[in-house]
Amino acid sequence: MVSSGKIAGGGGLGALVVVLVAIMALGPGCTQLGLKTASRSLEGAPQDLQPVLGSFGNDGPIVDVVDWAERRETLQQAFAQNLYGPYPEGVEGVLISREVLDTDFAKGAGQLEELTVRLGEGAEAVRFRIALALPDGVGAETPAPLILAENFCGNRLAMDRDVVSPPLGDAGGCGDNPVAGMLVKLIFGKHIATPPLENILKRGYAIAEVFPSEVAPDNKSRAPAALERLGHWTTPGTEPEGVLAVWAATFGWAIDALEDDPRIDTGKIVAWGHSRHAKSALLAAAHDGRIAGVIAHQSGTGGATLSASENGESIKQITGAYPHWFSPIYAEYAGRETELPVEQHQLLALIAPRPLFLGNGWKDVWSDPNGSFRAARAADPAWTFLGAEGLTQTGLADPDYLTGKIAFQIRSGAHGVREADWRAFLNWMDRWFPSTIETSSMGEGGQQQ
């Protein structure tokens, strides 16, 4: 998870400490790696899910698209009140600088740029950076589909280039320790920190990386101050209470800065996230219609899986470890998950009828693939209602994730991002967001457009 450099602190003990810290940073579920296999049974708690088109609160059943538009607002508010806190509104991401860093990036597959974005005004403004890689052949006549990704360790490691700026301020990062990096990659996969950039570009896709901790740090002691700072710029009543909502909004603030770039196909912007950032990608798409599709990989509790599922991470466990992610109200449902007014299939339904990719691992029981599949199945009527084919797969082991607009993909292994995951991501991109850029050498699995 870390770039090359001297071993911080020196010695094997220092390296081991860094590895343990990195593993803890990725989630307490790492302690369960490989101990269980996800159940294939489609039975389980909760027994009855509220139909996404049925009555909800004071709303009657969905009859037409006007009803659905009203239901979307009701659900968004319900998630704000019970899980994520308010979704910050009234703030725009303002592009204040752009710099070309490398015109021969990824072995000549594209160009690397760095953008700086401002939120708010004056000395109290918040800034974050975007590392943008554009494929060779991109232009105003041939704009590229964009994978907009949030990362754990900073844009420098995500792009694997020292010319990229380090994280801003006290955002943190994963340090510089090659031993720790090797071990973490061994556990969590080759692409846990750095995606297959050359392959992505050669298949005609742009990729933008954002380190959302520059906006709100993933730290329970420092997050409150960052949330308060952002709250000065938001519309009254939408001051954030949890960093997941801020990270979700960061997708939109990045789009603010990118959408006027004629080299980017703004109709094909896909939000990508793994684990905690998969949660924020789902929430972002539930609020921001400019996001054309979502790749949510192993999003777990607070993401695609059901809160009331008896598998995986519980509300008590996730809010105990990460109280700064959510509204404090969410923790009050620990042990009484079935009393939550909303469930995660309703969050997924807010993304309909756009394409949605849910990535999973058979050994990643902490993220509860079984609960994610059942949530997708319960969300499917929203796609059907809006005239799209949603989930066509009949069970967790059904390999046909490229037919319906809800894709449930599961591979062997546990939590992390591996080569097999990116093969599936890019095959799914080819299916729903194909590039029109002609390249002389396509990446693995790519087809000349």
GUKOL-995207 format. One line per 2 residues: their letters; for each residue x negated, y, z negated of N, C-alpha, C. Coordinates in steps of 0.02 Angstrom, whole numbers, plus 50000, padded with zeros to 5 digits. Example, Ala and Ser with C-alpha at 12.3 -4.5 7.8 and 13.67 -1.06 7.14 Angstrom:
2
as> 49340,49716,49610,49385,49775,49610,49340,49835,49610  49358,49888,49646,49316,49947,49643,49355,50002,49606
This chain:
449
mv> 49959,49940,50000,50000,50000,50000,49958,50062,50000  49891,50054,50003,49849,50112,49996,49799,50115,50053
ss> 49774,50174,50067,49726,50182,50121,49656,50165,50096  49609,50166,50144,49541,50149,50126,49509,50203,50082
gk> 49457,50185,50045,49424,50233,50001,49390,50196,49944  49359,50235,49899,49325,50205,49842,49375,50178,49792
ia> 49357,50125,49758,49401,50096,49708,49404,50143,49647  49463,50169,49635,49472,50215,49579,49458,50179,49513
gg> 49414,50207,49473,49400,50178,49408,49348,50122,49411  49339,50092,49471,49289,50041,49479,49307,49976,49445
gg> 49280,49921,49471,49287,49857,49438,49353,49823,49451  49355,49757,49437,49414,49717,49450,49473,49736,49406
lg> 49459,49756,49343,49513,49774,49298,49549,49836,49323  49511,49886,49347,49543,49946,49373,49586,49931,49433
al> 49561,49887,49477,49600,49868,49536,49664,49832,49516  49658,49788,49466,49717,49751,49444,49770,49799,49415
vv> 49747,49848,49377,49794,49897,49348,49830,49934,49404  49794,49954,49456,49825,49990,49512,49876,49946,49547
vl> 49859,49881,49556,49906,49835,49587,49970,49830,49546  49962,49822,49480,50021,49816,49438,50063,49879,49439
va> 50030,49937,49440,50067,50000,49443,50105,50005,49509  50072,49985,49564,50104,49988,49629,50164,49941,49632
im> 50157,49881,49604,50212,49834,49603,50270,49861,49562  50255,49890,49504,50307,49919,49463,50341,49976,49499
al> 50303,50015,49537,50331,50072,49573,50381,50049,49625  50370,49989,49653,50416,49965,49704,50478,49933,49674
gp> 50478,49919,49610,50540,49894,49580,50529,49837,49532  50568,49834,49479,50562,49780,49430,50579,49712,49459
gc> 50615,49711,49516,50634,49647,49546,50575,49607,49570  50516,49641,49574,50457,49604,49595,50441,49546,49549
tq> 50464,49550,49487,50450,49496,49440,50489,49434,49457  50538,49440,49502,50579,49382,49520,50562,49355,49589
lg> 50506,49377,49618,50489,49357,49686,50485,49282,49692  50524,49254,49736,50518,49184,49754,50547,49135,49704
lk> 50580,49158,49652,50605,49112,49601,50672,49082,49619  50712,49117,49661,50778,49093,49679,50788,49102,49754
ta> 50841,49071,49779,50862,49079,49849,50934,49104,49849  50949,49150,49892,51016,49179,49896,51068,49125,49913
sr> 51124,49128,49881,51178,49081,49894,51210,49096,49962  51231,49043,49997,51266,49051,50060,51342,49054,50051
sl> 51364,49040,49991,51436,49039,49979,51465,49110,49984  51523,49115,50014,51555,49181,50021,51605,49194,49965
eg> 51603,49151,49914,51644,49162,49855,51600,49194,49801  51631,49233,49759,51592,49263,49705,51625,49326,49679
ap> 51598,49351,49623,51625,49412,49593,51603,49473,49634  51646,49523,49638,51715,49523,49615,51760,49482,49661
qd> 51812,49454,49634,51855,49410,49673,51896,49448,49724  51919,49507,49707,51962,49546,49752,51932,49616,49761
lq> 51919,49634,49823,51893,49700,49839,51950,49743,49867  51950,49807,49849,52000,49851,49877,51993,49854,49953
pv> 52046,49841,49990,52042,49846,50063,52023,49917,50083  51976,49924,50129,51952,49991,50147,52007,50032,50182
lg> 52057,49999,50209,52112,50035,50242,52175,50037,50198  52171,50010,50139,52229,50008,50095,52235,50071,50053
sf> 52281,50071,50007,52290,50128,49962,52228,50138,49919  52214,50202,49905,52156,50218,49863,52173,50282,49826
gn> 52170,50279,49759,52187,50337,49720,52258,50360,49734  52264,50422,49755,52329,50450,49772,52345,50443,49846
dg> 52299,50412,49883,52309,50405,49956,52345,50340,49971  52391,50342,50018,52423,50282,50042,52379,50245,50092
pi> 52403,50191,50121,52364,50153,50170,52346,50196,50231  52291,50178,50263,52269,50213,50323,52313,50193,50382
vd> 52341,50244,50415,52385,50233,50473,52353,50258,50537  52320,50316,50534,52290,50345,50594,52224,50378,50577
vv> 52192,50407,50628,52125,50435,50618,52127,50496,50572  52182,50531,50569,52189,50587,50522,52185,50560,50451
dw> 52221,50506,50438,52217,50474,50372,52145,50454,50355  52111,50426,50406,52042,50403,50393,51996,50462,50377
ae> 52005,50519,50412,51964,50577,50397,51975,50600,50325  52036,50599,50303,52051,50618,50234,52023,50567,50185
rr> 52028,50503,50202,52002,50451,50158,51925,50457,50152  51893,50475,50206,51820,50482,50203,51801,50535,50150
et> 51836,50591,50150,51822,50643,50101,51836,50619,50030  51890,50582,50022,51907,50555,49956,51854,50507,49931
lq> 51830,50463,49975,51779,50415,49956,51713,50450,49942  51695,50498,49982,51633,50534,49970,51634,50566,49900
qa> 51691,50594,49883,51697,50626,49818,51696,50574,49761  51726,50517,49773,51727,50464,49723,51657,50437,49709
fa> 51617,50430,49762,51548,50408,49752,51507,50461,49716  51520,50524,49732,51485,50578,49697,51502,50579,49623
qn> 51564,50566,49607,51587,50569,49537,51565,50509,49496  51554,50452,49528,51544,50390,49490,51475,50357,49500
ly> 51439,50376,49553,51374,50343,49564,51317,50393,49573  51321,50432,49627,51262,50468,49650,51258,50540,49626
gp> 51313,50566,49598,51315,50637,49585,51329,50674,49650  51338,50740,49646,51354,50779,49706,51302,50773,49761
yp> 51326,50772,49822,51282,50773,49881,51265,50847,49895  51201,50867,49891,51185,50938,49896,51203,50968,49964
eg> 51239,51022,49963,51263,51055,50024,51243,51129,50021  51247,51161,50079,51233,51233,50083,51160,51250,50092
ve> 51117,51199,50100,51046,51210,50110,51027,51186,50179  50987,51224,50215,50964,51204,50281,50889,51195,50281
gv> 50866,51144,50316,50795,51135,50324,50769,51181,50379  50723,51225,50362,50697,51275,50409,50626,51255,50429
li> 50615,51245,50494,50549,51228,50518,50504,51290,50515  50449,51286,50477,50405,51344,50471,50337,51334,50503
sr> 50319,51272,50520,50256,51262,50556,50256,51195,50591  50218,51192,50644,50208,51129,50682,50136,51128,50706
ev> 50103,51071,50698,50034,51064,50718,50024,50997,50753  49990,50998,50810,49971,50936,50844,49907,50910,50811
ld> 49910,50849,50786,49854,50819,50751,49812,50772,50794  49844,50738,50841,49809,50687,50880,49847,50676,50945
td> 49815,50691,51001,49847,50682,51066,49834,50612,51094  49796,50572,51059,49780,50504,51081,49794,50456,51024
fa> 49854,50463,50995,49872,50426,50935,49890,50354,50950  49877,50310,50902,49894,50239,50907,49868,50208,50971
kg> 49803,50215,50981,49768,50187,51040,49797,50214,51104  49815,50277,51103,49839,50309,51164,49913,50300,51177
ag> 49949,50271,51130,50021,50258,51141,50063,50320,51133  50035,50373,51102,50076,50432,51093,50038,50490,51062
ql> 50075,50539,51037,50047,50599,51007,50073,50606,50936  50029,50629,50891,50046,50637,50821,50049,50711,50803
ee> 50104,50732,50771,50113,50801,50750,50133,50804,50677  50123,50862,50647,50144,50873,50578,50186,50937,50574
lt> 50244,50931,50543,50290,50986,50535,50298,51001,50461  50306,51065,50445,50321,51085,50376,50391,51116,50375
vr> 50431,51095,50327,50501,51116,50322,50512,51151,50255  50551,51206,50257,50565,51243,50196,50639,51238,50178
lg> 50652,51230,50114,50720,51232,50086,50724,51290,50038  50768,51337,50051,50774,51396,50009,50727,51451,50030
eg> 50721,51502,49988,50682,51561,50004,50633,51579,49948  50583,51618,49965,50539,51647,49915,50495,51597,49879
ae> 50473,51617,49820,50425,51577,49782,50456,51512,49757  50522,51510,49750,50555,51450,49725,50576,51402,49780
av> 50559,51418,49842,50576,51374,49898,50542,51306,49890  50574,51254,49915,50547,51187,49914,50522,51171,49984
rf> 50465,51138,49988,50437,51121,50053,50423,51046,50057  50429,51019,50117,50408,50950,50130,50382,50945,50201
ri> 50346,50892,50215,50316,50883,50281,50347,50824,50317  50344,50828,50383,50365,50774,50427,50305,50755,50470
al> 50287,50692,50471,50237,50667,50519,50275,50636,50577  50267,50664,50636,50306,50645,50695,50260,50615,50747
al> 50275,50553,50767,50238,50520,50822,50285,50512,50881  50264,50538,50938,50304,50536,50999,50271,50492,51051
pd> 50309,50451,51086,50279,50404,51134,50253,50439,51197  50205,50410,51228,50180,50434,51292,50237,50432,51343
gv> 50244,50486,51382,50296,50489,51432,50358,50525,51410  50361,50547,51346,50418,50582,51321,50420,50653,51350
ga> 50480,50680,51359,50487,50748,51385,50560,50769,51383  50572,50830,51405,50641,50855,51404,50687,50814,51448
et> 50660,50786,51502,50701,50744,51547,50705,50672,51522  50659,50653,51481,50658,50585,51453,50648,50588,51378
pa> 50696,50614,51341,50689,50618,51268,50689,50548,51237  50656,50542,51180,50649,50477,51148,50700,50469,51092
pl> 50729,50409,51085,50766,50394,51023,50718,50400,50963  50744,50418,50906,50702,50432,50847,50720,50387,50789
il> 50669,50354,50761,50675,50320,50697,50650,50368,50644  50696,50391,50601,50679,50438,50548,50674,50400,50483
ae> 50613,50394,50457,50598,50349,50402,50576,50387,50340  50594,50360,50281,50567,50385,50218,50520,50332,50190
nf> 50464,50356,50161,50412,50310,50139,50397,50319,50065  50357,50272,50037,50341,50269,49966,50277,50305,49948
cg> 50230,50308,49994,50162,50326,49976,50135,50389,50008  50176,50423,50048,50153,50482,50082,50142,50471,50156
nr> 50146,50525,50194,50142,50521,50267,50074,50500,50292  50022,50517,50254,49954,50499,50276,49947,50424,50283
la> 49969,50387,50233,49965,50315,50236,50016,50286,50286  50075,50317,50290,50126,50292,50337,50101,50295,50409
md> 50062,50347,50425,50035,50354,50493,49964,50328,50499  49934,50309,50441,49868,50278,50440,49815,50322,50473
rd> 49821,50387,50460,49773,50435,50489,49755,50488,50437  49691,50499,50426,49668,50547,50376,49683,50619,50396
vv> 49697,50632,50460,49712,50700,50482,49781,50723,50456  49823,50675,50435,49888,50693,50406,49877,50720,50336
sp> 49913,50772,50318,49904,50804,50253,49924,50757,50196  49891,50762,50138,49912,50724,50080,49977,50751,50052
pl> 50009,50716,50006,50073,50740,49979,50067,50809,49947  50120,50848,49954,50122,50915,49926,50130,50913,49850
gd> 50099,50961,49816,50110,50971,49745,50097,50909,49703  50144,50896,49657,50137,50838,49612,50183,50781,49634
ag> 50192,50775,49700,50236,50722,49726,50209,50653,49711  50144,50648,49700,50116,50582,49686,50097,50546,49750
gc> 50095,50480,49748,50074,50440,49804,50048,50374,49777  50014,50338,49819,49991,50272,49798,49916,50267,49787
gd> 49881,50325,49792,49810,50324,49777,49769,50294,49834  49705,50288,49823,49658,50261,49872,49620,50203,49841
np> 49643,50143,49853,49612,50085,49823,49619,50026,49871  49567,50009,49908,49573,49956,49959,49591,49888,49930
va> 49567,49872,49870,49582,49807,49840,49657,49803,49823  49682,49856,49792,49753,49859,49776,49794,49856,49839
gm> 49771,49893,49890,49808,49893,49953,49814,49824,49984  49759,49787,49983,49759,49720,50011,49807,49674,49974
lv> 49806,49678,49907,49848,49634,49867,49922,49651,49873  49938,49716,49873,50007,49737,49879,50035,49717,49947
kl> 49995,49726,50000,50017,49705,50066,50027,49629,50069  49985,49592,50033,49992,49520,50031,50059,49501,50000
if> 50080,49538,49948,50142,49523,49913,50202,49549,49952  50198,49612,49975,50257,49645,50003,50257,49649,50079
gk> 50205,49625,50111,50205,49623,50183,50159,49675,50215  50138,49659,50274,50090,49700,50312,50115,49771,50322
hi> 50181,49779,50329,50208,49844,50348,50245,49879,50291  50229,49862,50229,50262,49894,50173,50248,49969,50171
at> 50189,49990,50193,50172,50061,50192,50166,50091,50262  50141,50052,50309,50129,50078,50377,50166,50035,50428
pp> 50212,50065,50466,50248,50026,50517,50203,50009,50575  50225,49965,50620,50185,49947,50680,50188,50004,50731
le> 50151,50056,50720,50158,50118,50758,50147,50110,50833  50094,50074,50851,50081,50065,50922,50139,50030,50957
ni> 50164,49978,50926,50220,49940,50955,50282,49984,50961  50297,50022,50909,50356,50066,50911,50351,50115,50969
lk> 50293,50147,50976,50284,50197,51028,50285,50165,51097  50255,50107,51104,50254,50074,51169,50323,50050,51191
rg> 50367,50041,51144,50436,50023,51162,50479,50084,51174  50448,50143,51173,50483,50203,51193,50518,50241,51138
ya> 50501,50226,51075,50534,50258,51019,50487,50308,50985  50515,50364,50964,50479,50409,50919,50492,50387,50848
ia> 50445,50404,50804,50455,50390,50733,50432,50450,50692  50474,50471,50646,50458,50526,50601,50457,50499,50530
ev> 50405,50514,50494,50397,50491,50424,50403,50550,50376  50441,50540,50323,50450,50589,50270,50436,50556,50203
fp> 50400,50591,50160,50388,50567,50091,50436,50606,50046  50495,50577,50029,50547,50616,49996,50529,50639,49925
se> 50478,50609,49895,50457,50631,49829,50428,50701,49831  50411,50727,49890,50391,50797,49896,50450,50843,49879
va> 50511,50819,49890,50571,50858,49876,50595,50846,49805  50599,50782,49786,50618,50764,49717,50577,50703,49698
pd> 50533,50709,49649,50488,50654,49632,50524,50594,49604  50498,50535,49619,50526,50473,49593,50496,50461,49524
nk> 50515,50505,49478,50487,50503,49410,50540,50530,49363  50559,50489,49315,50616,50508,49273,50603,50568,49228
sr> 50540,50582,49213,50525,50640,49171,50519,50705,49212  50497,50699,49275,50488,50759,49316,50546,50773,49363
ap> 50588,50723,49375,50644,50732,49422,50693,50786,49400  50712,50791,49336,50762,50841,49317,50744,50913,49337
aa> 50680,50931,49330,50659,50998,49349,50666,51010,49424  50650,50959,49463,50657,50965,49536,50731,50970,49556
le> 50774,50933,49523,50846,50937,49537,50873,51006,49520  50850,51033,49464,50873,51100,49445,50849,51152,49495
rl> 50788,51144,49517,50760,51192,49566,50800,51190,49631  50816,51131,49655,50857,51125,49716,50927,51153,49705
gh> 50953,51143,49645,51020,51166,49630,51030,51241,49638  50975,51279,49634,50980,51352,49644,51000,51369,49716
wt> 50987,51323,49763,50999,51338,49833,51061,51305,49860  51092,51261,49823,51150,51225,49849,51214,51263,49838
tp> 51266,51244,49874,51332,51271,49863,51355,51255,49793  51383,51304,49756,51407,51289,49688,51453,51228,49687
gt> 51440,51184,49639,51479,51122,49634,51445,51063,49667  51391,51077,49705,51354,51022,49738,51282,51017,49712
ep> 51270,51045,49654,51203,51039,49624,51189,50965,49609  51133,50939,49633,51120,50866,49627,51108,50845,49555
eg> 51129,50783,49540,51118,50753,49475,51070,50694,49479  51059,50667,49539,51015,50609,49547,50973,50617,49609
vl> 50913,50587,49608,50868,50596,49664,50889,50558,49727  50929,50504,49720,50951,50469,49780,50991,50515,49825
av> 51033,50557,49796,51072,50604,49837,51027,50655,49870  50974,50676,49835,50926,50723,49865,50887,50689,49921
wa> 50864,50628,49909,50829,50592,49963,50874,50582,50023  50938,50568,50010,50985,50561,50066,50991,50626,50104
at> 50998,50682,50069,51004,50746,50101,50940,50764,50139  50883,50737,50116,50819,50751,50150,50819,50725,50221
fg> 50854,50669,50233,50862,50647,50303,50893,50703,50345  50946,50733,50318,50979,50787,50354,50936,50849,50362
wa> 50898,50866,50310,50854,50924,50314,50798,50913,50365  50776,50850,50371,50727,50835,50423,50758,50842,50493
id> 50820,50819,50500,50855,50826,50564,50863,50900,50582  50877,50943,50532,50881,51015,50544,50819,51040,50581
al> 50761,51015,50559,50698,51038,50587,50681,51005,50654  50711,50947,50667,50693,50909,50727,50743,50915,50784
ed> 50804,50934,50770,50857,50927,50820,50851,50975,50879  50812,51028,50872,50802,51073,50929,50743,51054,50973
dp> 50709,51000,50956,50653,50976,50995,50680,50939,51056  50670,50965,51117,50699,50932,51177,50670,50864,51191
ri> 50616,50845,51158,50586,50779,51169,50620,50725,51129  50665,50744,51084,50701,50696,51042,50773,50690,51065
dt> 50795,50629,51075,50865,50617,51094,50907,50621,51031  50940,50678,51020,50976,50688,50958,51038,50645,50951
gk> 51059,50613,51005,51114,50565,51001,51092,50496,50980  51026,50488,50970,50998,50423,50952,50949,50430,50894
iv> 50971,50464,50841,50930,50469,50780,50953,50416,50730  50908,50372,50711,50923,50317,50666,50886,50327,50600
aw> 50923,50326,50545,50892,50331,50479,50867,50263,50457  50803,50260,50438,50772,50197,50417,50749,50203,50344
gh> 50762,50151,50305,50738,50149,50237,50732,50079,50211  50684,50069,50167,50674,50004,50134,50685,50013,50059
sr> 50722,49966,50028,50733,49964,49956,50768,50028,49933  50737,50067,49888,50771,50127,49863,50786,50178,49919
ha> 50743,50180,49969,50755,50227,50024,50807,50200,50074  50820,50135,50070,50876,50107,50108,50942,50130,50077
ks> 50943,50137,50011,51003,50164,49977,51016,50235,50002  50963,50275,50003,50971,50345,50024,50989,50350,50098
al> 50965,50304,50139,50983,50306,50210,51057,50292,50220  51084,50245,50182,51156,50230,50185,51197,50290,50163
la> 51177,50321,50107,51214,50379,50082,51209,50437,50131  51151,50446,50162,51143,50500,50210,51191,50492,50269
aa> 51196,50431,50296,51240,50419,50352,51313,50426,50333  51329,50411,50270,51398,50419,50247,51419,50493,50246
hd> 51370,50538,50245,51385,50610,50242,51368,50647,50306  51318,50624,50343,51292,50663,50399,51305,50627,50465
gr> 51351,50655,50505,51369,50624,50568,51317,50629,50622  51264,50668,50611,51210,50671,50660,51168,50607,50659
ia> 51173,50569,50606,51138,50505,50602,51179,50455,50643  51149,50431,50698,51186,50388,50745,51186,50315,50724
gv> 51142,50295,50681,51138,50226,50658,51093,50221,50598  51096,50164,50564,51058,50155,50502,51024,50086,50502
ia> 50961,50086,50482,50926,50024,50466,50912,50026,50391  50951,49988,50353,50945,49985,50281,50918,49917,50262
hq> 50855,49915,50243,50822,49851,50231,50817,49838,50156  50850,49785,50134,50846,49762,50065,50865,49818,50016
sg> 50924,49847,50027,50945,49906,49989,50970,49890,49919  50997,49831,49908,51014,49808,49841,51068,49849,49805
tg> 51066,49847,49739,51115,49881,49697,51111,49957,49708  51170,49987,49716,51172,50058,49733,51163,50070,49807
ga> 51155,50015,49844,51149,50018,49917,51204,49978,49950  51186,49924,49984,51236,49886,50021,51269,49831,49980
tl> 51238,49810,49926,51268,49754,49889,51321,49778,49840  51364,49734,49820,51420,49750,49776,51396,49762,49704
sa> 51418,49816,49674,51399,49832,49605,51423,49778,49557  51481,49750,49571,51511,49700,49526,51490,49629,49543
se> 51444,49621,49590,51418,49554,49604,51381,49528,49543  51384,49464,49531,51349,49434,49474,51278,49413,49491
ng> 51257,49428,49553,51189,49412,49574,51147,49476,49573  51082,49467,49571,51037,49523,49580,51035,49572,49521
es> 51013,49632,49536,51002,49684,49486,51069,49712,49462  51076,49716,49397,51138,49742,49368,51135,49818,49361
ik> 51192,49848,49348,51194,49920,49335,51151,49937,49274  51154,49896,49222,51115,49908,49162,51041,49908,49178
qi> 51019,49860,49219,50948,49855,49235,50924,49913,49278  50963,49930,49329,50939,49982,49376,50941,50051,49344
tg> 50993,50065,49305,50997,50131,49273,50950,50136,49214  50932,50079,49184,50883,50080,49131,50813,50095,49158
ay> 50797,50066,49215,50731,50076,49245,50727,50142,49282  50781,50163,49314,50781,50222,49357,50841,50267,49342
ph> 50844,50295,49283,50902,50337,49266,50907,50400,49309  50851,50421,49337,50850,50483,49378,50878,50473,49448
wf> 50891,50411,49468,50916,50399,49536,50989,50419,49543  51028,50410,49491,51101,50413,49495,51129,50469,49450
sp> 51194,50480,49457,51229,50519,49408,51228,50481,49342  51222,50515,49285,51224,50479,49220,51287,50438,49211
iy> 51340,50456,49245,51404,50420,49237,51397,50347,49259  51355,50334,49309,51349,50266,49335,51327,50217,49280
ae> 51283,50239,49237,51258,50196,49183,51314,50176,49135  51366,50216,49131,51421,50201,49085,51462,50140,49107
ya> 51453,50118,49170,51489,50059,49194,51449,49995,49184  51392,49999,49151,51353,49939,49137,51395,49890,49095
gr> 51400,49830,49118,51439,49779,49083,51514,49782,49098  51535,49832,49133,51606,49836,49153,51610,49860,49226
et> 51570,49826,49267,51563,49845,49338,51630,49844,49375  51674,49798,49357,51738,49793,49393,51783,49854,49381
el> 51765,49896,49333,51804,49956,49319,51783,50016,49362  51729,50008,49399,51707,50062,49444,51764,50078,49493
pv> 51779,50142,49503,51833,50159,49550,51816,50145,49623  51751,50138,49638,51730,50126,49707,51682,50066,49708
eq> 51677,50034,49766,51630,49980,49777,51591,49994,49841  51535,49958,49849,51488,49975,49902,51514,49959,49972
hq> 51563,49916,49979,51591,49905,50046,51623,49969,50071  51646,50011,50024,51676,50075,50044,51623,50125,50067
ll> 51564,50120,50038,51509,50161,50063,51490,50141,50134  51485,50076,50146,51470,50052,50213,51524,50075,50263
al> 51586,50072,50242,51641,50092,50286,51636,50165,50308  51605,50207,50267,51596,50277,50285,51549,50286,50344
ia> 51512,50234,50362,51466,50238,50418,51501,50218,50484  51558,50184,50479,51593,50162,50540,51612,50222,50584
pr> 51612,50212,50650,51598,50151,50688,51527,50146,50714  51480,50179,50681,51411,50180,50705,51376,50113,50691
pl> 51324,50097,50730,51287,50036,50717,51252,50038,50649  51254,49981,50614,51225,49975,50547,51187,49910,50543
fl> 51124,49914,50524,51081,49855,50516,51067,49845,50442  51083,49786,50417,51069,49768,50348,51017,49712,50347
gn> 50956,49729,50327,50902,49681,50325,50897,49647,50257  50880,49582,50257,50880,49543,50195,50826,49489,50197
gw> 50813,49459,50138,50768,49402,50133,50799,49349,50090  50792,49286,50109,50824,49231,50071,50799,49229,49999
kd> 50736,49247,49987,50708,49244,49920,50714,49311,49883  50745,49359,49914,50753,49425,49884,50820,49429,49846
vw> 50828,49384,49798,50892,49380,49762,50905,49443,49721  50852,49477,49700,50859,49539,49662,50899,49591,49701
sd> 50890,49592,49767,50929,49638,49810,50995,49608,49833  51008,49546,49815,51073,49514,49824,51099,49513,49897
pn> 51066,49475,49941,51091,49469,50010,51163,49444,50013  51182,49400,49967,51250,49373,49967,51301,49429,49956
gs> 51288,49471,49907,51333,49527,49894,51335,49577,49952  51279,49585,49986,51276,49630,50044,51319,49603,50101
fr> 51315,49537,50112,51356,49509,50166,51430,49516,50151  51448,49503,50088,51519,49508,50071,51543,49581,50074
aa> 51498,49628,50059,51516,49699,50066,51525,49716,50139  51481,49691,50183,51488,49704,50254,51553,49674,50281
ra> 51569,49615,50259,51631,49583,50281,51692,49624,50259  51690,49651,50199,51746,49691,50174,51750,49759,50207
ad> 51692,49784,50232,51691,49849,50266,51713,49843,50339  51709,49784,50367,51722,49773,50438,51788,49803,50464
pa> 51844,49801,50427,51906,49829,50454,51901,49903,50474  51855,49940,50445,51846,50010,50464,51820,50015,50535
wt> 51774,49971,50554,51749,49970,50623,51805,49950,50672  51841,49898,50654,51896,49875,50697,51948,49930,50706
fl> 51965,49964,50651,52015,50018,50654,51993,50073,50701  51928,50086,50703,51901,50140,50745,51881,50116,50814
ga> 51902,50056,50831,51893,50031,50900,51826,50000,50914  51789,49980,50863,51723,49949,50872,51723,49878,50846
eg> 51678,49838,50872,51669,49771,50847,51617,49773,50792  51637,49760,50732,51592,49766,50674,51553,49704,50660
lt> 51570,49669,50607,51533,49608,50588,51562,49549,50625  51521,49519,50668,51543,49459,50705,51513,49395,50676
qt> 51465,49401,50631,51432,49343,50603,51477,49310,50551  51474,49244,50549,51520,49206,50507,51492,49190,50438
gl> 51428,49201,50428,51397,49186,50364,51326,49212,50362  51295,49206,50304,51227,49233,50297,51178,49203,50345
ad> 51187,49140,50363,51138,49106,50406,51153,49114,50480  51207,49147,50498,51223,49158,50568,51171,49205,50599
pd> 51132,49182,50648,51076,49222,50673,51094,49276,50724  51157,49280,50745,51176,49326,50798,51190,49396,50770
yl> 51136,49434,50757,51143,49500,50729,51146,49555,50782  51147,49536,50846,51145,49587,50899,51212,49596,50935
tg> 51264,49561,50914,51328,49567,50948,51371,49623,50918  51384,49619,50853,51427,49668,50821,51388,49730,50799
ki> 51425,49784,50785,51393,49845,50763,51371,49842,50690  51396,49793,50653,51367,49779,50587,51321,49719,50596
af> 51257,49729,50585,51208,49676,50594,51183,49654,50525  51192,49591,50510,51165,49562,50449,51108,49516,50469
qi> 51047,49535,50452,50989,49496,50472,50953,49472,50410  50936,49408,50408,50901,49381,50350,50845,49336,50373
rs> 50789,49342,50341,50730,49302,50358,50708,49265,50296  50660,49220,50305,50630,49186,50247,50589,49236,50208
ga> 50575,49220,50146,50532,49263,50106,50570,49311,50062  50532,49354,50029,50559,49395,49975,50558,49469,49994
hg> 50553,49512,49944,50557,49584,49953,50495,49610,49989  50505,49655,50035,50448,49684,50071,50465,49697,50144
vr> 50416,49721,50181,50425,49737,50252,50371,49700,50291  50393,49654,50332,50347,49610,50368,50354,49617,50443
ea> 50310,49584,50480,50313,49587,50553,50380,49563,50579  50407,49510,50549,50472,49484,50571,50527,49537,50563
dw> 50522,49578,50511,50571,49630,50501,50569,49681,50558  50510,49703,50574,50504,49754,50627,50523,49726,50696
ra> 50510,49662,50707,50534,49632,50770,50610,49637,50774  50643,49622,50718,50716,49626,50716,50740,49699,50722
fl> 50707,49745,50687,50727,49815,50691,50724,49840,50763  50670,49824,50798,50660,49850,50866,50706,49815,50916
nw> 50719,49751,50905,50767,49717,50948,50836,49749,50941  50854,49767,50879,50917,49801,50866,50918,49870,50897
md> 50863,49906,50893,50858,49972,50926,50867,49964,51001  50836,49913,51031,50845,49901,51102,50918,49889,51120
rw> 50954,49857,51075,51024,49841,51087,51069,49903,51085  51059,49946,51036,51106,50001,51025,51079,50069,51042
fp> 51012,50077,51042,50983,50143,51056,50924,50136,51103  50935,50107,51162,50879,50093,51207,50845,50157,51231
st> 50779,50153,51238,50740,50208,51265,50742,50207,51341  50741,50266,51370,50738,50272,51444,50668,50288,51467
ie> 50621,50288,51422,50552,50305,51440,50518,50245,51471  50489,50255,51529,50452,50202,51561,50381,50202,51534
ts> 50358,50145,51511,50291,50140,51486,50253,50088,51525  50188,50097,51528,50147,50051,51568,50135,49985,51532
sm> 50141,49986,51465,50129,49926,51426,50177,49923,51368  50227,49882,51372,50277,49879,51319,50249,49841,51260
ge> 50276,49856,51202,50256,49821,51141,50285,49751,51138  50267,49716,51086,50289,49648,51076,50365,49643,51077
gg> 50391,49600,51121,50463,49589,51123,50500,49641,51163  50464,49694,51187,50497,49748,51223,50513,49728,51295
qq> 50560,49763,51324,50579,49752,51393,50573,49818,51430  50545,49818,51489,50540,49878,51528,50610,49906,51541
q> 50620,49970,51527,50685,50001,51537,50693,50022,51609
